[in-house]
Amino acid sequence: MIPGIIADFEKFEPDILLEDGADLADHGFDARVLHLPGHTRGSIGILAEGCGLIAGDVYSNKKEPEIADNAVDYDLLMKSAGKVKSTGARNIYPGHGLPFSL
C-alpha cells in the first residue's frame, strides 16, 4: 500500500444509488447531489440551496482549509475540488473540521 492512498476498506452495497445532479426534494431536502470522486470512488457532496455545500472528504479543515491529503485517485480528487469551486457555493462543510468559506 502506498502511503496517503486509501486502498483497503470494507465493501458494502448501498441502499439507493444517487445520480450526479439528482434532486433531493422527494426526500425532503432543497438540495442536489454532486458526484465528487477522488477520496473514494463513490464520494458525493450535497449542494443545499442557499446554505452551502456538504463537501464530504474533498476538503478538510483541521488546521486550515485544504484538499484532502489521501485519495484513491488524486487526479479525480483535484477535478472534484474544481467542481466544488464551480458551484459558486460560499459555505463549505468538509468531512473533517470546521466549515469555511471559499
N, C-alpha and C positions, 0 to 999 in steps of 0.2 A: 504494500500500500504506500502510495506517495504521500508525504506529509502535506496537510492542507487540502487534500481531496477526499471527499466522502465516498467510500466505496461499499462498506458493509453496513447494512441496516435491515431490519426485519421487514419483509414484504407483506402487503395486505391487499385486499380487494376493496375498492371504495363502494360506498352505498349508492352514490349518484356520481355521474360524470358531468362536470361543468365545462361548457364550451367557452372559448375566448369571446368576450363581449356579451355573454349571457346576462340577461336582465333578471334581477333577483326580486322583482316586485311580487311575483307569485309566492315568494317565501316571506313576504312582509318587510322587505328592505328596499329603499330607494337607492339602489346600487347596482353595479355591474361587475362581472368577473374579468380579470385580466390574467392571461397566462404569462407567467414570469419565470420561465425555466432557467436553470443555471445552478443555483444552490442544490436543488434536486430537479429531476426531470419534470415532476408534476407540480412544481411550485406555482401558486397563484397569488394574486392580490385582489383586494376588493376596493373598488372606487366608489365611495359613498357620496352621493350628490350633496354638495355644499358642506361636506365635513372633511374630506381628505381621502387619503389612500392608505389602507392597511397593506403594507408592502411585504409582509412576510419576511423571509430571510434574504431578500435582495440587499437590504441595508441593515446595519446595526448601529447602535448609538451608545456604546459602552463608555467611551471617553469623549468621542466626537462622532458626528455622523460620517459613515463610510460604507463603501460597498463591502458586502460580506467577505470574510477572509478565507472561506473554504467553499468549494463547489465541486460538483461532478463535471461541470463544463464551464470553464471561465469565459470562453467566447460568448456562450449563451447568457451568462450572468451579466456581462457588460452590455449586451443588447437589451436585456431586461431592464437594466439601470437606465438606459436611454429611453426605453418605452415608458418608464415611470416619469421621467422628466417631461416627455412629450404629452402627458395627460394634462399638464397645467395644474395639477394638484399642488396646493400650497402647503398643506399639513401632511406629513408623512409619519405613519405609525409603524416603526420597524418591529421585526420579530424579537429583537433583543434591545433593551434600553429605552430611553425616553423619546417621545415624539419630537420631531424637529420640523423646521420649515425649509423648503428648497428655495 
